[in-house]
């Protein structure tokens, strides 16, 4: 006999509200922001001291964190369906 709950079902019916941030996520995000703010100049100095290939690799990885990735076809189709639904819902 399997133990625990089924996927997607919680033993806490009230649970965390959908879309709300987890405390750990907020704490971790705050720590990272503080670290970057407090050591920003050091990071820039270290980046500038890298060899060209390493600099490009680091910048490429950093850009991935800032620039949103393109949607794949499935995500794009889902977004179009949602947009159409919203238009129909509010355009009477």
Buried (B, 14 or more C-beta within 10 A) or exposed (E): EEEEEEEEEEEEEEEEEEEEEEEEEEEEEEEEEEEEEEEEEEEEEEEEEEEEEEEEEBEEEEEEEEEEEEEEEEEEEEEEEEEEEEEEEEEE
